[in-house]
Structures are given as C-alpha cells and as structure tokens.
Amino acid sequence: MQPIVIGHRGASGYRPEHTRGAYELAVALGADAVEPDVVVTRDGVLIVRHENEISATTDVAAHPEFADRRTRKVIDGIRMTGWFTEDFTWAELRTLRARERLPALRKASASFDGRFPLLRLRDVFKLMDRVSSRARRPVGVVAEIKHASYFESIGFPIDELFAAEVNTAGWNAGDGRLTIESFERTLLDQVYARGIYGKRIFLLEATGKPADQVRLVGRAAPDYADYLTDQGLYGLSGLVDGVSVPKSLILEIGQDGHVTGASDLVDAAHAANLEIYCWTLRPENVFLAKTFQRGRFRADFGDWQTEFRTIMGTGIDGVFADHPDLAVAVRDELAAEAREDR
C-alpha cells in the first residue's frame, strides 16, 4: 500500500497557502487530498487560515480601517501580537487578500500576493467537489481544526460549527473523503459525538502538551511524548483512527544531527492498529535534515529525494507535502521499484 499525498494547505510551495490557486494546483499535481486549517470569525463562519493570527498570510496590515484591531493575545499558552480572525466578521475578512507566508524563501509564490481572496471551509468543500469531477477521481479533505479549546473559551463551539458545515456541504456521506485532525483529542471526540464519521487523526508534537489537557488538568497534563510510546499508542487504539507526527520522529537522527535511517515509529503505530502520517515534506535546505542539505542557501533545493524516500519507504500511510508533485514522483518511483522486485 503506497502512502497518500496530501497537499499541505494546498500546493503551498507554489502558491500562497489556503487559496483557490493552491488547492487547485495541488490536485493538478496529483495530490490525493488537501489540508485546510480551520479557524473561526466573529460571526461564527469557519474560514481556512494557518492560524487565527493572520498578519503573515494576508494584507490586513495594509488596511488602515483595521489598524485598531491589532492586539495581543495568549493562544494555547503562546503570547502573540497581530490581527485575529475572531475579531473580524466574514464580510470584513473577505475584503483581504492572501500573501505568501515565507516570501524571502518562496519568491515565486510571493509573486501571487494579492491575487486570491480568503476562503471559507464551505468554499473548499465545493471546490473539491468540482475538481474531483474534473479530475475524474475522488479528492479528499483533511481538515485540521485549530485552537478548539481556545475558541470554546471565548464562546465558539467549533465542533458544532464544523459538524454543521460538513453536513450542509454533503461531506458526511461516509465515502472516505473526509478526515478530521487536531492536536486536541477532546475535539475529535466532540466531532464524532455530533455524528461526523470522517477518519479521526490525532496530531502529536515531539515536545509539549495538548492544549485541551492543559486546560483540564494543568501541569498534570500528559506530554505529547507519552502518546508516542508503545503503551501510549495502544491506549489510542479504538479512540482515534491514526496519528500524525512531524517528520523528525520518522527519521532516526544521531547526536551529530545526521540521519542514520528511519525510526520504528511507523511499525509501532501499525502494531497498535493505528494509521500514521507525517508532516511536512519540503525540498528546501532550511527544512531538510542536515544530512540532505546541499549548497549554500536556505532556499536551495537539497537532496530532498533521499529524505522523501527514507520517510515514504517506511510503510507510512500518508505524507503532507508543500510540493505535491515531488512527493508523488518519489512515491511512484518506490512503487515501480517494488513491482520490479516481485
């Protein structure tokens, strides 16, 4: 079974993330699914942005009428300054335009700044319906619901809002196209309890604690690392369908920072009857493990092929990629080699 390739916020290596252009291009480049990050507006509309703080991904700072909305907040324990989606109505946010989040690194993508308006989650569902028909293959949506505990604390039941959107869009058909992921397992339980039966994927970090558990029990909250042990993975079996981890947990990295191979985490997850995914495959040196970096500049493409092959050769169930075509190319190479070895 070959891993699925998920366009990380669309084809975000080529177009500003979470835009129509990024999503459409991801499908054209062979992605099996796209990943919208889901946050909420002041009037309860679910929109797709990497975070609820939008200064890096929109032109909001260039709008003098919104200058007084700039503020400081603590989101999941992190102090942030900027403009936040929950302080705007959808009517206001739709006047903004998307910008490349990493303009110094991805200048070609930044040339599309100002071309695309923001999207609601319902727009993404409609778009995937259209492109699936055009591509003559099903294209999934892997919806990452952000900051659920925070939003609940300020009066937004994001699980309820998400369930309503899914049902209205006709995406609760049980056809395998919908996946829900979150760093908060409580949110996954709440969405399931509302009758949304998409695949549930628990996002895990290498460090830190889940925000929902911190909110419930404070310092006694389990670390993400506790879920990554054999016991922790078996404890998740039956409660979620899978886990998704940073690629650093799939690579075995020595004390010198060099990759020595792949870890046994994929096998451990499968032994616990869980699917496992990883994020994020990117070809630029700045994102590659030291072993695979080539050349002098952060934006140069390194030996991404070998890193991608190391990860995708583990039997992993899916990968998130900013450049879906590159991940598809490696997957196809591995599949061809496997056929030749039979």
C-alpha positions, -999 to +999 in steps of 0.1 A: +000+000+000+015+033-011+011+064+011-014+091+001+000+125-007-018+154+010-014+189-004-003+208+027-025+239+027-028+232-010+003+233-031+017+259-007+052+256-021+040+272-053+011+294-043+001+314-012-014+288+012-051+282+017-060+299-016-081+286-045-049+286-066-030+265-041-058+239-038-065+236-075-028+233-082-024+206-056-050+184-073-035+191-107-001+180-094-015+147-082-024+152-046-049+127-032-063+152-007-058+188+005-054+201+040-073+232+051-066+246+086-099+257+102-104+288+124-135+309+131-147+345+126-165+368+150-198+359+134-192+321+136-180+315+100-153+288+096-125+300+073-093+284+063-060+300+076-029+285+090-036+303+123-062+327+137-035+353+137-034+365+101-007+392+098+018+369+080-007+354+055-029+384+045-026+420+036-045+431+068-017+454+079-022+474+047-059+482+056-060+513+077-096+507+086-084+476+106-055+492+123-073+494+157-079+456+156-042+448+162-039+434+197-021+410+220-035+376+230-024+343+245-033+314+223-026+279+236-001+293+261+018+314+235+017+352+236+010+367+202+006+401+187-014+408+155-048+406+139-070+376+148-099+361+128-123+361+157-121+399+158-135+402+123-167+393+105-166+373+074-178+403+054-147+422+067-122+393+061-134+388+025-120+422+017-085+409+024-061+392+000-038+363+007+000+367+009+029+342+008+038+334+044+075+328+036+082+355+009+120+355+013+122+318+008+095+314-018+097+344-041+078+328-070+048+321-047+051+356-034+046+370-069+009+359-065+004+381-034-029+400-037-043+377-063-065+355-041-092+363-016-097+343+016-118+312+016-144+297+039-144+260+047-176+256+027-157+270-003-131+244+000-157+216+000-174+230-031-140+234-048-130+198-041-163+186-054-157+204-087-121+194-091-128+158-082-153+157-110-129+174-134-100+151-124-123+120-125-110+108-092-120+114-056-100+141-038-102+142-001-102+170+025-080+166+056-094+193+079-072+204+107-093+222+134-072+248+152-073+260+188-105+243+197-101+248+235-092+285+230-122+291+207-145+273+231-132+295+260-144+326+241-178+313+232-173+295+198-182+258+198-161+249+169-171+212+169-207+222+164-199+248+137-177+222+119-204+195+121-230+219+106-206+228+077-198+192+069-235+182+068-246+212+048-218+205+023-228+169+019-194+157+031-207+133+058-215+105+034-190+080+048-172+078+015-138+081+029-131+116+016-132+134+049-105+133+076-105+154+107-073+161+126-065+181+157-038+185+183-067+181+208-082+147+211-112+161+230-122+179+198-120+147+178-143+131+204-167+160+202-169+160+164-175+122+164-203+126+190-220+151+167-223+123+141-194+132+118-178+100+109-147+110+090-114+095+099-100+109+131-063+117+133-046+129+165-018+153+158+013+148+180+043+171+186+078+160+195+075+182+227+048+200+247+014+191+259-021+191+243-039+224+250-072+207+259-055+186+286-036+216+299-069+234+302-084+205+321-057+194+345-028+220+342+007+207+347-005+172+353-015+170+316+003+143+296+031+152+273+027+145+236+057+122+240+036+100+264+013+091+234+043+081+213+054+052+235+041+017+227+018+019+257+006+053+246-001+042+210-020+011+222-040+034+245-051+054+215-063+024+195-100+025+191-102+061+202-088+075+171-080+061+136-044+073+135-018+098+145+002+124+126+037+134+136+065+157+125+089+141+101+117+143+127+100+115+145+100+093+114+137+099+108+164+084+130+188+113+138+221+109+156+237+132+181+255+149+153+222+159+136+227+135+107+200+109+096+210+073+101+178+058+088+142+056+098+128+051+133+105+023+142+075+046+149+056+036+118+058-001+127+048+007+163+018+027+152+007-001+129+012-027+156-013-007+177-037-008+147-033+029+140-026+047+108+003+071+108+010+102+088+038+128+089+044+165+081+058+182+063+078+171+032+096+202+018+126+203-006+143+235+006+175+232+026+161+251+055+135+223+061+157+193+053+176+173+079+213+182+079+222+151+060+203+161+030+212+198+028+231+209-003+245+242-014+249+275+005+214+290+005+183+282+026+160+284-004+181+260-025+166+225-030+188+199-013+187+161-016+150+161-010+146+128-030+166+108-004+148+123+026+114+118+010+124+082+000+136+075+036+102+086+050+079+071+024+098+038+024+088+031+060+052+020+051+038+052+063+001+058+054+003+094+042+026+124+040+018+161+039+038+180+012+041+216+002+051+205-033+027+175-040+043+167-074+076+160-058+061+136-032+041+119-059+072+114-080+090+097-052+060+076-043+057+064-079+094+056-080+092+035-049+061+017-063+079+010-096+109-005-077+086-026-056+070-041-087+104-048-102+114-067-071+084-090-072 
